[in-house]
Amino acid sequence: MPVSRRAGGISKRCECRGPDGKRLGAKCPQLSKRSHGTHQLRQELPPGEDGSRRTFRRTGYPAVKDAQTDLDRIRAILDLPGDDEDGQRRVGDLLAGLMATRGAIPEPTEVSRKLGVGVPLDGRTTVGDWLDQVMATKATRTTTNHGYASHIRVHLKPALGHLRLDRLTVGHVEDMFSAIDDRNDVIRAENQARREQEQRAKWTKGGRPPAKERERLAAERAKLAEMPPYRKLTGPATKQAIRRTLRMALNKAIAKQLIIFNAAAHVELATAARPKGLLWTAERVARWRETGRKPGPVMVWTPAQLGRFLDEAEGDRLYAFFHLIAHHGLRRGEGVGQGWDDFSPERKEIRVSAEIVVDGWTPIETAPKTDGSVGVVKLDAGTVRVLIEHRDRQRAERAAWNARAAEEREQGKDTADWADTGKMFTGEDGSWLHPDVVSKAFRRISDAAGLPPINLRDLRHGAAALVKAGGGDLHDAKVKLRHSTITLTSDTYMELFEEYEDELTEKAAAAVPRARKPRDEAPAPVAVPEQGPAASQPSNADMDGSTVRAGADNGQGAA
């Protein structure tokens, strides 16, 4: 039951002492004077966890109204839990702690918001405490949680973890990102200094350096060994991700009524530009071969280049994987995680329902990246045929493996049968295919084909380009790639589609046969008959080109 309001009150006392040296307390005869002594409050609290009796006392109030204000707050707080014994004990613990530390009595509404949500009621919950609680109950996939945990460990806790949750401001968050920018400046300078030192410590003239140079190089290399290693900058995309992690945690605090304001939502950061896909045109390939530099972070093969890659890959046991990714834009983890049960040759489709991703180095199976990623992908007849042939080869591979395993077991070896995981693409023993295996195979095959470099993920971008090459538009690409919004598709592929538009426009124009010479060919020189000295002086018509144009129209008709 709630503590009775009668179990407490306000009294007056002083520090006067009697002839025996003891304090008179409430017996002092001068307490009737308004200016003499101070007021104290007393209120019985709910019993402690061990059932012991507890009383809140506080002295030193110069006016009775000050003591009454705090007493009213204490009693309002004690009324909050009602008959909830756990709540009564918790508010008793709160008030007992405030008496020991002489902390300010909080507003009852503040305690009411926090009551029953599993956080301390004294208002001392820090940002770090709350981030820990959020991560302890975060029900997202493992790799996503690891991203959150990294942001919290490296950035949020060191900068904000010590601050009270209910006192976090926009300024605190802005200061954290300013510190990240300052650290980036230091890292950038240190990386540049290391690059320059590496050049000084390198012998580039060929052959063995002379003794004097060997001494100098040894000294330069010693300096290099003492320098900080290369470090990555915290770029715009990572800063946006850090802000999203903090905003997510603060939104949960608002939902629990611990705070009423999300400081992270009001911090402005530079938007990370989404990399644009660029075609490996002949001009870009030539420049890359000359300089070794890629024109952009996201490069896409032309259909002819993709054909060269697939021709080179055709003899590889993972050929069907690359064919599926290149034509239908599955992500690497989706391709590795694709199961035979989700393949329908009759309907010419697969259903993407799982993916295998890497947690550290360990492959784990999860749901696809987003809800929109789960869905049906329509297949062309050629891809269906490739997958059926791959399934036949896989069955033969399994039979051969099991026969060999049986023979080895007869010889006393502990060889397991082929692991029936139900996946389209597996290791030779039927086990899950590690995502890094397909990435290494992709690089090996593309290098053997002599193609300009792209990443395995860029095959997904190439699938979007094939949509355009087949006459589709951005909406068709959105459906093919299972994007959540067409804005995402447009931001990534608009420039690529425009490049294809140029190529398709030129092809369309070239498809029309013409007998005449095109305009961009240089016209044949016009013979001007000699007419004496006056002929060497051009007329006004010659200077403005009208005579030449007239001659071209009359004699050299343009296409």
Secondary structure, DSSP 8 states (H G I E B T S, - for coil): ----TTSEEEEEE---B-TTS-B-GGG-GGGGSTTSSEEEEEEEE---TT---EEEEEEEESSHHHHHHHHHHHHHHHHTTTT-HHHHHHHHHHHHHHHHHT-----HHHHHHHTTTTS-TTS--BHHHHHHHHHHT--S-HHHHHHHHHHIIIIIHHHHTTSBGGG--HHHHHHHHHHHHHHHHHHHHHHHHHHHHHHHT---SSS---HHHHHHHHHHHHHHHHS--------HHHHHHHHHHHHHHHHHHHHTTS-S--GGGG----------EEE--HHHHHHHHHH---SSSEEE--HHHHHHHHHHHTTSTTHHHHHHHHHH---HHHHHH-BGGGEETTTTEEEE--EEEEETTEEEEE--SSGGGSEEEE--HHHHHHHHHHHHHHHHHHHHHHHHHHHHHHTT----------BSSB-TTS-B--HHHHHHHHHHHHHHTT-----TTHHHHHHHHHHHHTT--HHHHHHHHT-S-HHHHHHHHHHHHHHHHHHHHHHHHHTS--SS--TTS----------SGGGGS--HHHHTTHHHHHHHHHHS---
